[in-house]
Amino acid sequence: SSADEVMVSVADRTVTEGQHQFDLIYFRLNKPADHPVKVSYTPKALNSGSGYATAGQDFKQRSSYIYFRPGTTLSIGIIHITNDNTPEPTETFQIELTNPQGAQIADKQAIITIKDND
């Protein structure tokens, strides 16, 4: 990629189950753009089995978009973590970026780690 390109990425994050009804994830541009930037993101399972979060059970697999206003480099998205009363190991899932408008994707995936509260 050229140094002139606007690039979007999403940060890995660790959250604690049940702390909130939702948690924030942070998206960044490598530099401010002089135009709006839009990208879609989807929480997705990484794998199945112990140590991996399950869509619909541990988190909501709901696609959404984030926007960057011209001149900004940070945008915040929301993910929904399910609180249950089942003791579980620490689990992971991914956030996948797709359909960028006004930027290229620098890193299309972030790993979200859920620490159990039971």
C-alpha angles and dihedrals in degrees: 000000000000122000087239095062121103108232128196126205139170125223127235112246141191117214133178117235113246098011091113138358086247139012132217127242123196126228122190139191118215088229138358114280123218089221136048117279124205130183133170123228132194129190108226138176115258095204139323131265136044114351095023124099118233122227111242092016105055101015139008113254095216120150118219142163132243125203134206117205115221110280096024130108103187130067127170126217132187131236124187116226117194117231114214135165095238119112106235138170119254106287135199138206134167139246111216123201120213142158100033117193118194095005143049123244112253096183116009097197141050126189116229116199119202116204113204120241098196 
